[in-house]
Amino acid sequence: MAVIDRLRIAVSPVHRALEGTALARAMAAGDVSPAAYATLARQTWHLHADVEPQLARAARAWPALEGLVDPSHDRAALLATDLRYLAPDDATPAHPAIIEACARVRVDVEMRPWTAAGPLYVLEGSRLGSAVLLRALAAGWGVPATAGVGLDYHLPPSAGWWASTVRSLEALPLNASQVDDICASASALMHSLWCLYQDLKPADVDAASALRASHAS
């Protein structure tokens, strides 16, 4: 079975659980205010800011990853831009689930650098949902789906990015044990994200929904 298929199967159960959380459903419906979204964006920034350097470190330790780890795809800076717009005074520390996830990636990369392909798959794969979230959140906030409105993180990447990611994953010289390691790493990160989404309750979802309804009437 192809590595990409193994990864998809490994993360699918917890990915579905994450999409079923109140926060994920509210974002998909455009019913999360900028303030509520900023809370998630801050935690997502903590994740990217810590994990992205670890991916680069893994590529240095295991050169086979060099075709997969592309610093131009890093998104911590995009989240920092969004947060300057949405919540410039926010300095909320990392959530325990994010701290745990980052620590796990650091240990994995140090011991088995090929496992970096797991979190990279999760982070790059999250772009697939960004197109939907960009439109939904922008509509809910009443802003254009463009740069500079707090949603730069969800802007589309360069054309062909996902096909290139899949090709690079499939080109990795992996044995069966290494594939298992990568799948476990991806599943662990997805589980940490599910824990975060479970804990971040969008308290103003009802208020946002009411606001949209009033605009539509």
LOTOR-982645 format. One line per field, with one value per residue: residue number from 0; residue in three letters; x, y, z of N, C-alpha, C in turn. Coordinates in steps of 0.001 Angstrom, whole numbers, always signed. Example, Ala and Ser with C-alpha at 12.3 -4.5 7.8 and 13.67 -1.06 7.14 Angstrom:
2
seq: (0 | 1)
type: (Ala | Ser)
npx: (+13190 | +12850)
npy: (-5690 | -2250)
npz: (+7800 | +7080)
capx: (+12300 | +13670)
capy: (-4500 | -1060)
capz: (+7800 | +7140)
cpx: (+13200 | +12900)
cpy: (-3300 | +30)
cpz: (+7800 | +7870)
This chain:
217
seq: (0 | 1 | 2 | 3 | 4 | 5 | 6 | 7 | 8 | 9 | 10 | 11 | 12 | 13 | 14 | 15 | 16 | 17 | 18 | 19 | 20 | 21 | 22 | 23 | 24 | 25 | 26 | 27 | 28 | 29 | 30 | 31 | 32 | 33 | 34 | 35 | 36 | 37 | 38 | 39 | 40 | 41 | 42 | 43 | 44 | 45 | 46 | 47 | 48 | 49 | 50 | 51 | 52 | 53 | 54 | 55 | 56 | 57 | 58 | 59 | 60 | 61 | 62 | 63 | 64 | 65 | 66 | 67 | 68 | 69 | 70 | 71 | 72 | 73 | 74 | 75 | 76 | 77 | 78 | 79 | 80 | 81 | 82 | 83 | 84 | 85 | 86 | 87 | 88 | 89 | 90 | 91 | 92 | 93 | 94 | 95 | 96 | 97 | 98 | 99 | 100 | 101 | 102 | 103 | 104 | 105 | 106 | 107 | 108 | 109 | 110 | 111 | 112 | 113 | 114 | 115 | 116 | 117 | 118 | 119 | 120 | 121 | 122 | 123 | 124 | 125 | 126 | 127 | 128 | 129 | 130 | 131 | 132 | 133 | 134 | 135 | 136 | 137 | 138 | 139 | 140 | 141 | 142 | 143 | 144 | 145 | 146 | 147 | 148 | 149 | 150 | 151 | 152 | 153 | 154 | 155 | 156 | 157 | 158 | 159 | 160 | 161 | 162 | 163 | 164 | 165 | 166 | 167 | 168 | 169 | 170 | 171 | 172 | 173 | 174 | 175 | 176 | 177 | 178 | 179 | 180 | 181 | 182 | 183 | 184 | 185 | 186 | 187 | 188 | 189 | 190 | 191 | 192 | 193 | 194 | 195 | 196 | 197 | 198 | 199 | 200 | 201 | 202 | 203 | 204 | 205 | 206 | 207 | 208 | 209 | 210 | 211 | 212 | 213 | 214 | 215 | 216)
type: (Met | Ala | Val | Ile | Asp | Arg | Leu | Arg | Ile | Ala | Val | Ser | Pro | Val | His | Arg | Ala | Leu | Glu | Gly | Thr | Ala | Leu | Ala | Arg | Ala | Met | Ala | Ala | Gly | Asp | Val | Ser | Pro | Ala | Ala | Tyr | Ala | Thr | Leu | Ala | Arg | Gln | Thr | Trp | His | Leu | His | Ala | Asp | Val | Glu | Pro | Gln | Leu | Ala | Arg | Ala | Ala | Arg | Ala | Trp | Pro | Ala | Leu | Glu | Gly | Leu | Val | Asp | Pro | Ser | His | Asp | Arg | Ala | Ala | Leu | Leu | Ala | Thr | Asp | Leu | Arg | Tyr | Leu | Ala | Pro | Asp | Asp | Ala | Thr | Pro | Ala | His | Pro | Ala | Ile | Ile | Glu | Ala | Cys | Ala | Arg | Val | Arg | Val | Asp | Val | Glu | Met | Arg | Pro | Trp | Thr | Ala | Ala | Gly | Pro | Leu | Tyr | Val | Leu | Glu | Gly | Ser | Arg | Leu | Gly | Ser | Ala | Val | Leu | Leu | Arg | Ala | Leu | Ala | Ala | Gly | Trp | Gly | Val | Pro | Ala | Thr | Ala | Gly | Val | Gly | Leu | Asp | Tyr | His | Leu | Pro | Pro | Ser | Ala | Gly | Trp | Trp | Ala | Ser | Thr | Val | Arg | Ser | Leu | Glu | Ala | Leu | Pro | Leu | Asn | Ala | Ser | Gln | Val | Asp | Asp | Ile | Cys | Ala | Ser | Ala | Ser | Ala | Leu | Met | His | Ser | Leu | Trp | Cys | Leu | Tyr | Gln | Asp | Leu | Lys | Pro | Ala | Asp | Val | Asp | Ala | Ala | Ser | Ala | Leu | Arg | Ala | Ser | His | Ala | Ser)
npx: (+851 | +501 | +2444 | +1096 | -1544 | -1493 | -986 | -3277 | -5283 | -4416 | -4727 | -7359 | -9614 | -9300 | -9181 | -11748 | -13079 | -12069 | -13133 | -15733 | -15937 | -17224 | -15981 | -14710 | -16945 | -18310 | -16495 | -16455 | -18986 | -18825 | -19336 | -17767 | -16341 | -13923 | -12401 | -12708 | -11640 | -9016 | -7996 | -7627 | -5856 | -3593 | -2718 | -2222 | -157 | +1841 | +2295 | +3233 | +5470 | +7187 | +7359 | +8063 | +10868 | +11870 | +11250 | +12951 | +15357 | +15198 | +15421 | +18033 | +19319 | +18480 | +18878 | +17151 | +14732 | +14880 | +13648 | +11050 | +10674 | +10111 | +11134 | +9843 | +7210 | +6555 | +4426 | +4303 | +4988 | +2889 | +758 | +1602 | +1338 | -1453 | -2247 | -1247 | -3039 | -5540 | -5375 | -3426 | -2359 | -2339 | -840 | -1019 | +45 | +1290 | -1093 | -1591 | -1895 | -636 | +1928 | +2680 | +2528 | +4533 | +6808 | +6854 | +7342 | +9909 | +11429 | +10974 | +12114 | +14768 | +15462 | +14454 | +14621 | +13140 | +10506 | +9532 | +8100 | +5516 | +4193 | +4566 | +2932 | +428 | +364 | +710 | -1438 | -3522 | -3923 | -5677 | -8225 | -8251 | -9103 | -11879 | -12381 | -11350 | -13177 | -15552 | -15055 | -14350 | -16758 | -18435 | -17335 | -17721 | -15840 | -13468 | -12121 | -9185 | -5687 | -4542 | -6716 | -6714 | -6677 | -4585 | -3238 | -4818 | -4734 | -4451 | -1865 | +999 | +352 | -199 | +972 | +86 | +167 | +2900 | +3795 | +2771 | +4160 | +6765 | +6575 | +6049 | +8427 | +10251 | +12779 | +11736 | +11423 | +9221 | +8948 | +9689 | +7650 | +5542 | +6373 | +6140 | +3392 | +2433 | +3453 | +2115 | -549 | -433 | +54 | -2307 | -4121 | -3408 | -4183 | -6921 | -7501 | -6964 | -8935 | -11211 | -11080 | -11159 | -13751 | -16080 | -17413 | -18896 | -20362 | -23179 | -23856 | -22521 | -23858 | -26428 | -25857 | -25188 | -27633 | -29220 | -28093 | -28791 | -31502)
npy: (-1204 | +2247 | +4899 | +7324 | +6472 | +4802 | +6729 | +8327 | +6538 | +6015 | +8455 | +9054 | +8309 | +9983 | +12404 | +12689 | +12844 | +15250 | +17044 | +16872 | +18320 | +21048 | +23494 | +23120 | +22604 | +25011 | +26822 | +25896 | +26584 | +29287 | +30585 | +31600 | +34109 | +36774 | +37178 | +34766 | +32985 | +33909 | +32922 | +30201 | +30527 | +31547 | +29298 | +27576 | +28937 | +28638 | +25894 | +25659 | +27377 | +25996 | +23377 | +23601 | +24379 | +21978 | +20170 | +21060 | +20516 | +17723 | +17140 | +17858 | +15941 | +13570 | +13289 | +12372 | +13543 | +16049 | +16736 | +16922 | +18580 | +21850 | +24994 | +27256 | +26697 | +27052 | +28256 | +29728 | +32439 | +33555 | +33134 | +34728 | +37233 | +37287 | +37283 | +39702 | +41358 | +40444 | +40039 | +41800 | +42232 | +39853 | +37301 | +34637 | +31625 | +28430 | +25835 | +22916 | +20580 | +21323 | +21851 | +19261 | +17981 | +19304 | +18670 | +15914 | +15726 | +16841 | +14925 | +12635 | +13413 | +13681 | +11049 | +9430 | +10605 | +10373 | +10313 | +12852 | +13174 | +12504 | +14583 | +16590 | +15748 | +16058 | +18847 | +19951 | +18721 | +20009 | +22236 | +21537 | +21783 | +24461 | +26092 | +25920 | +26862 | +29449 | +30759 | +30420 | +31627 | +34235 | +35063 | +34908 | +36892 | +39051 | +40060 | +40405 | +37472 | +37589 | +38546 | +40107 | +40372 | +38910 | +36247 | +35112 | +32727 | +30796 | +31225 | +30191 | +27864 | +27574 | +26509 | +23054 | +22127 | +20065 | +17687 | +17616 | +17283 | +14731 | +13174 | +13489 | +12313 | +9664 | +9058 | +8669 | +6655 | +4165 | +1627 | -1001 | -697 | +1969 | +3292 | +2651 | +4110 | +6740 | +6943 | +6624 | +8935 | +10951 | +10374 | +10832 | +13600 | +14540 | +13679 | +15293 | +17758 | +17326 | +17197 | +19857 | +21235 | +20175 | +21371 | +24102 | +25986 | +27571 | +30169 | +32276 | +31439 | +31249 | +33952 | +34918 | +33556 | +34642 | +37249 | +36989 | +36088 | +38314 | +40089 | +38903 | +39204)
npz: (+0 | -781 | +701 | +1147 | +1231 | +3466 | +5429 | +5218 | +6011 | +8607 | +10022 | +9652 | +11456 | +13802 | +12560 | +11528 | +13958 | +14932 | +13044 | +13828 | +16154 | +18163 | +17647 | +15125 | +13494 | +13758 | +12595 | +9942 | +9218 | +9221 | +11571 | +13622 | +15480 | +14745 | +17089 | +18517 | +16674 | +16638 | +19004 | +18446 | +16314 | +17599 | +19057 | +16949 | +15763 | +17758 | +17419 | +14700 | +14816 | +16457 | +15386 | +12641 | +12467 | +13450 | +11445 | +9424 | +10682 | +10763 | +8036 | +7581 | +9089 | +7908 | +4777 | +2754 | +3112 | +2034 | -368 | +391 | +2610 | +2575 | +3152 | +2165 | +2371 | +4977 | +7590 | +9924 | +9957 | +8489 | +10219 | +12323 | +11138 | +10776 | +13464 | +14393 | +13200 | +14149 | +16958 | +18437 | +20979 | +22282 | +24164 | +24765 | +26252 | +25003 | +24587 | +26669 | +25065 | +22711 | +23610 | +24371 | +21862 | +20383 | +21881 | +21499 | +18744 | +18639 | +20077 | +18506 | +16044 | +16766 | +17411 | +15329 | +12456 | +10072 | +10843 | +10711 | +8420 | +9083 | +10824 | +8917 | +6830 | +8092 | +8585 | +6009 | +4771 | +6023 | +4547 | +2587 | +3599 | +4024 | +1939 | +1991 | +4584 | +4412 | +2694 | +4179 | +6718 | +5952 | +4765 | +7002 | +8599 | +7060 | +5230 | +2489 | +880 | +1071 | +1364 | +4407 | +6137 | +8375 | +7729 | +6362 | +6720 | +5584 | +2882 | -556 | -1556 | -3798 | -7178 | -7733 | -5440 | -3658 | -5157 | -5623 | -2991 | -2409 | -4298 | -3360 | -839 | -1581 | -2759 | -758 | +719 | +2336 | +4831 | +6069 | +8842 | +9231 | +7868 | +9552 | +11797 | +10845 | +10332 | +12934 | +14116 | +12677 | +13400 | +16157 | +16288 | +15103 | +17009 | +19182 | +18162 | +17996 | +20743 | +21423 | +19896 | +21068 | +23549 | +23129 | +23221 | +21184 | +22407 | +21495 | +19329 | +18997 | +19134 | +16901 | +14891 | +15167 | +14445 | +11743 | +10773 | +11204 | +9414 | +7066 | +6972)
capx: (+0 | +1278 | +2627 | +41 | -2759 | -1300 | -1147 | -4684 | -6029 | -3976 | -5233 | -8771 | -10576 | -9200 | -9505 | -13212 | -13472 | -11751 | -14112 | -17009 | -15953 | -18031 | -15181 | -14534 | -18232 | -18623 | -15653 | -16908 | -20231 | -18567 | -19978 | -16764 | -15936 | -12468 | -11779 | -12661 | -10693 | -7666 | -7560 | -7103 | -4698 | -2443 | -2233 | -1681 | +1156 | +2779 | +2624 | +4073 | +6732 | +8054 | +7534 | +8716 | +12323 | +12180 | +11204 | +14205 | +16398 | +15089 | +15937 | +19503 | +19775 | +18124 | +18751 | +16061 | +13581 | +15115 | +12662 | +9723 | +10661 | +10334 | +10933 | +8935 | +5854 | +6330 | +3298 | +4329 | +5002 | +1544 | -58 | +2024 | +700 | -2879 | -2427 | -1027 | -4278 | -6699 | -5187 | -2031 | -1896 | -2471 | +408 | -1432 | +1036 | +842 | -1999 | -895 | -1884 | +360 | +3233 | +2936 | +2762 | +5841 | +7826 | +6905 | +8007 | +11343 | +12027 | +10913 | +13077 | +16109 | +15710 | +14076 | +14298 | +12135 | +9152 | +9095 | +7126 | +4176 | +3645 | +4522 | +1700 | -713 | +366 | +446 | -2800 | -4497 | -4196 | -6795 | -9434 | -8147 | -9888 | -13252 | -12401 | -11125 | -14447 | -16561 | -14727 | -14443 | -18182 | -18976 | -16820 | -18092 | -14630 | -13070 | -11238 | -7891 | -4674 | -4654 | -7942 | -6579 | -6851 | -3479 | -2872 | -5652 | -4613 | -4008 | -437 | +1301 | -329 | +462 | +1702 | -263 | +711 | +4332 | +3972 | +2514 | +5285 | +7937 | +6325 | +6168 | +9820 | +11097 | +13250 | +11253 | +11061 | +7905 | +9002 | +9717 | +6294 | +4771 | +6791 | +5584 | +1943 | +2217 | +3749 | +1010 | -1739 | -230 | -163 | -3736 | -4809 | -3161 | -5039 | -8288 | -7581 | -7050 | -10254 | -12199 | -10975 | -11462 | -15183 | -16415 | -18503 | -19713 | -20941 | -24582 | -23904 | -22108 | -24957 | -27487 | -25432 | -25336 | -29057 | -29757 | -27620 | -29493 | -32928)
capy: (+0 | +3480 | +5624 | +8331 | +5758 | +4391 | +7920 | +8732 | +5580 | +6137 | +9662 | +9277 | +8308 | +11161 | +13567 | +12805 | +13302 | +16684 | +17779 | +16837 | +19174 | +22262 | +24552 | +22848 | +22784 | +26441 | +27482 | +25496 | +27312 | +30720 | +31094 | +31892 | +35508 | +36968 | +37012 | +33338 | +32369 | +34310 | +32013 | +29027 | +30930 | +31659 | +27955 | +27043 | +29580 | +27944 | +24616 | +25855 | +28006 | +24992 | +22181 | +23863 | +24202 | +20567 | +19529 | +21415 | +19751 | +16336 | +17053 | +17892 | +14669 | +12491 | +14055 | +11914 | +14434 | +17379 | +17021 | +17047 | +19710 | +23082 | +26143 | +28246 | +26307 | +27342 | +29180 | +30443 | +33877 | +33942 | +33200 | +35916 | +38367 | +37254 | +37640 | +41159 | +41995 | +40007 | +40110 | +42242 | +42235 | +38518 | +36566 | +33392 | +30555 | +27232 | +24903 | +21669 | +19637 | +21790 | +21613 | +17830 | +17655 | +19827 | +17876 | +14601 | +15875 | +17043 | +13636 | +11758 | +13863 | +13386 | +9607 | +8827 | +11812 | +10116 | +10523 | +14208 | +13084 | +12410 | +15910 | +17375 | +15333 | +16674 | +20296 | +20240 | +18287 | +20964 | +23228 | +21086 | +22358 | +25911 | +26782 | +25988 | +27731 | +30830 | +31315 | +30432 | +32629 | +35569 | +35386 | +35151 | +38165 | +40135 | +40626 | +39656 | +36334 | +38013 | +38804 | +41321 | +40447 | +37950 | +34883 | +34790 | +31323 | +29933 | +31558 | +29010 | +27774 | +27552 | +25455 | +21760 | +21863 | +18791 | +16624 | +17590 | +16695 | +13292 | +12558 | +13478 | +11288 | +8342 | +8840 | +8413 | +5266 | +3718 | +240 | -1137 | -151 | +3432 | +3725 | +2577 | +5249 | +7966 | +6920 | +6858 | +10343 | +11739 | +10137 | +11476 | +15037 | +14767 | +13507 | +16504 | +18806 | +17033 | +17625 | +21315 | +21635 | +19809 | +22264 | +25486 | +26103 | +28876 | +30659 | +33280 | +30886 | +31640 | +35380 | +35109 | +33058 | +35627 | +38420 | +36673 | +36015 | +39673 | +40699 | +38289 | +39562)
capz: (+0 | -875 | +1961 | +1295 | +1622 | +4842 | +6267 | +5193 | +6833 | +10001 | +10688 | +9326 | +12574 | +14656 | +11722 | +11528 | +15293 | +15013 | +12240 | +14525 | +17343 | +18044 | +17034 | +13698 | +12813 | +13731 | +11601 | +8615 | +8952 | +9275 | +12787 | +14643 | +15379 | +14670 | +18409 | +18833 | +15761 | +17034 | +20063 | +17759 | +15510 | +18494 | +19345 | +15708 | +15614 | +18646 | +16802 | +13523 | +15183 | +17066 | +14565 | +11351 | +12570 | +13659 | +10132 | +8754 | +11373 | +10315 | +6671 | +7662 | +9657 | +6972 | +3526 | +1886 | +3332 | +1470 | -1415 | +993 | +3542 | +1809 | +4051 | +1590 | +2748 | +6394 | +7753 | +11197 | +9690 | +8075 | +11439 | +13071 | +10464 | +11125 | +14878 | +14527 | +12762 | +14926 | +18421 | +18572 | +22374 | +22858 | +24397 | +25409 | +26069 | +24299 | +25256 | +27008 | +23939 | +21755 | +24246 | +24253 | +20457 | +19978 | +22562 | +20854 | +17449 | +18889 | +20452 | +17341 | +15044 | +17256 | +17422 | +14042 | +11673 | +9020 | +11358 | +10377 | +7328 | +9659 | +11064 | +7687 | +6139 | +8772 | +8391 | +4597 | +4469 | +6541 | +3503 | +1761 | +4171 | +4160 | +903 | +2500 | +5767 | +3979 | +2197 | +5236 | +7733 | +5352 | +4631 | +8331 | +9123 | +6154 | +4639 | +1296 | +1124 | +551 | +2383 | +5200 | +6949 | +9464 | +7220 | +5461 | +6936 | +4742 | +1464 | -1316 | -1882 | -5226 | -7930 | -7778 | -4189 | -3036 | -6006 | -5354 | -1661 | -2511 | -5020 | -2476 | +175 | -2185 | -3168 | +406 | +800 | +3638 | +5060 | +6705 | +10198 | +9129 | +7515 | +10793 | +12631 | +10264 | +10565 | +14360 | +14376 | +12127 | +14223 | +17452 | +16129 | +14871 | +18290 | +19965 | +17602 | +18443 | +22149 | +21417 | +19386 | +22082 | +24697 | +22731 | +22934 | +20601 | +23246 | +20805 | +18095 | +18884 | +18841 | +15501 | +14050 | +15227 | +13676 | +10322 | +10456 | +11164 | +8170 | +5948 | +6981)
cpx: (+881 | +1333 | +1492 | -1275 | -2662 | -1515 | -2612 | -5525 | -5692 | -4622 | -6738 | -9706 | -10513 | -9462 | -11007 | -13704 | -13208 | -12783 | -15489 | -17058 | -16768 | -17261 | -15033 | -15831 | -18584 | -17781 | -16120 | -18185 | -20029 | -19134 | -18996 | -16279 | -14423 | -11772 | -11656 | -11665 | -9260 | -7113 | -6966 | -5844 | -3448 | -1854 | -1622 | -321 | +2195 | +3238 | +3582 | +5446 | +7708 | +8365 | +8291 | +10239 | +12733 | +12147 | +12486 | +15377 | +16391 | +15673 | +17466 | +20046 | +19538 | +17850 | +17659 | +14839 | +13722 | +14120 | +11266 | +9610 | +11063 | +10081 | +9993 | +7480 | +5553 | +5247 | +3266 | +4284 | +3629 | +626 | +322 | +1403 | -784 | -3111 | -2158 | -2284 | -5427 | -6565 | -3764 | -1488 | -1943 | -1108 | +109 | -381 | +438 | -46 | -1230 | -836 | -841 | +1763 | +3623 | +3280 | +4155 | +6969 | +7980 | +7631 | +9511 | +12039 | +12064 | +11983 | +14505 | +16435 | +15482 | +13657 | +13258 | +10709 | +8645 | +8083 | +5701 | +3560 | +3602 | +3273 | +476 | -774 | +96 | -978 | -3850 | -4823 | -5389 | -8113 | -9419 | -8971 | -11327 | -13333 | -12197 | -12433 | -15467 | -16294 | -14833 | -15904 | -18794 | -18543 | -17213 | -16895 | -14296 | -12109 | -9868 | -6915 | -5022 | -5900 | -7912 | -6684 | -5739 | -3085 | -3619 | -5571 | -4036 | -2511 | -232 | +613 | +497 | +1167 | +1387 | +268 | +2215 | +4624 | +3802 | +3672 | +6511 | +7781 | +6565 | +7605 | +10737 | +11507 | +12937 | +11075 | +9743 | +7879 | +8989 | +8353 | +5399 | +5097 | +6142 | +4080 | +1625 | +2441 | +2628 | -242 | -1628 | -461 | -1636 | -4521 | -4603 | -4034 | -6494 | -8478 | -7719 | -8441 | -11358 | -12238 | -11354 | -12919 | -15483 | -17633 | -19423 | -20300 | -22384 | -24707 | -23524 | -23222 | -26099 | -27147 | -25584 | -26800 | -29651 | -29320 | -28377 | -30956 | -33164)
cpy: (+1246 | +4193 | +6616 | +7673 | +5278 | +5573 | +8340 | +7822 | +5762 | +7317 | +9836 | +9269 | +9562 | +12442 | +13788 | +13318 | +14791 | +17501 | +17795 | +17689 | +20436 | +23367 | +24336 | +23055 | +24261 | +27174 | +27149 | +26217 | +28824 | +31372 | +31289 | +33320 | +35622 | +36750 | +35542 | +32619 | +32695 | +33414 | +30746 | +29377 | +31056 | +30280 | +27313 | +27653 | +28899 | +26623 | +24790 | +26412 | +27016 | +23849 | +22464 | +23800 | +22747 | +19789 | +19811 | +20655 | +18295 | +16166 | +17112 | +16559 | +13497 | +13133 | +13584 | +12805 | +15767 | +17730 | +17253 | +18272 | +20965 | +24280 | +27207 | +27921 | +26581 | +28409 | +29887 | +31952 | +34380 | +34070 | +34411 | +37171 | +38439 | +37719 | +39113 | +41920 | +41697 | +40263 | +40538 | +42191 | +40856 | +37845 | +35248 | +32308 | +29347 | +26373 | +23614 | +20664 | +20028 | +21586 | +20145 | +17444 | +18096 | +19026 | +16510 | +14680 | +16046 | +15724 | +12698 | +12122 | +13535 | +11900 | +8950 | +9958 | +11596 | +10346 | +11936 | +14209 | +13000 | +13763 | +16771 | +17032 | +15999 | +18169 | +20673 | +19843 | +19253 | +22049 | +22829 | +21643 | +23861 | +26672 | +26958 | +26957 | +29192 | +31465 | +31450 | +31527 | +34041 | +35991 | +35700 | +36474 | +39354 | +40839 | +39847 | +38528 | +36596 | +38196 | +40063 | +41443 | +39440 | +36508 | +34468 | +33318 | +30393 | +30279 | +30373 | +29032 | +27789 | +26371 | +24165 | +21360 | +20477 | +17610 | +16490 | +16956 | +15184 | +12591 | +12447 | +12455 | +9898 | +8023 | +8526 | +6936 | +4667 | +2204 | +188 | -521 | +1374 | +3998 | +3692 | +3761 | +6545 | +8043 | +7200 | +8318 | +11245 | +11596 | +10833 | +12984 | +15338 | +14617 | +14727 | +17652 | +18577 | +17465 | +19143 | +21777 | +21295 | +20831 | +23702 | +25580 | +27494 | +29479 | +31624 | +32749 | +31341 | +33109 | +35651 | +34657 | +34064 | +36861 | +38167 | +36636 | +37405 | +40393 | +40175 | +38726 | +40974)
cpz: (+0 | +474 | +2183 | +1725 | +3069 | +5792 | +6349 | +6089 | +8313 | +10709 | +10530 | +10535 | +13433 | +13859 | +11666 | +12887 | +15451 | +14247 | +12894 | +15777 | +17089 | +17334 | +15534 | +12927 | +12706 | +12696 | +10191 | +8213 | +8937 | +10510 | +13940 | +14432 | +15211 | +16010 | +18784 | +17935 | +16159 | +18138 | +19460 | +16972 | +16373 | +18787 | +18095 | +15426 | +16505 | +18018 | +15632 | +13895 | +15796 | +16114 | +13274 | +11433 | +12793 | +12342 | +9352 | +9366 | +10918 | +8917 | +6654 | +8162 | +8703 | +5614 | +2585 | +1999 | +2609 | +372 | -883 | +1887 | +2787 | +2715 | +3490 | +1890 | +4218 | +6555 | +9103 | +10970 | +9248 | +9287 | +12277 | +12469 | +10812 | +12555 | +15129 | +14130 | +13714 | +16422 | +18739 | +19995 | +23027 | +22998 | +25111 | +25181 | +25372 | +25192 | +25584 | +25862 | +22903 | +22319 | +24099 | +22817 | +20015 | +20613 | +21902 | +19515 | +17653 | +19214 | +19252 | +16316 | +15477 | +17133 | +16059 | +13096 | +10584 | +9519 | +11082 | +9243 | +7854 | +9960 | +9814 | +6884 | +6766 | +8473 | +6939 | +4222 | +4970 | +5525 | +2643 | +2281 | +4243 | +3128 | +1360 | +3668 | +5391 | +3536 | +3323 | +6261 | +7170 | +5201 | +5985 | +8922 | +8249 | +5536 | +3373 | +1654 | +511 | +1710 | +3169 | +6043 | +8102 | +9040 | +6259 | +5553 | +5986 | +3260 | +696 | -1589 | -3389 | -5899 | -7903 | -6507 | -3620 | -3851 | -5778 | -3998 | -1707 | -3216 | -4120 | -1361 | -393 | -2582 | -1992 | +452 | +2172 | +3679 | +5830 | +8096 | +10181 | +8733 | +8742 | +11699 | +12143 | +10513 | +12036 | +14707 | +13872 | +12988 | +15572 | +17352 | +15909 | +16164 | +19177 | +19464 | +17995 | +19892 | +22239 | +20991 | +20379 | +23211 | +24369 | +22313 | +22371 | +21300 | +22510 | +19498 | +17924 | +18536 | +17391 | +14561 | +14014 | +14408 | +12182 | +9909 | +10334 | +9886 | +6964 | +5859 | +6458)
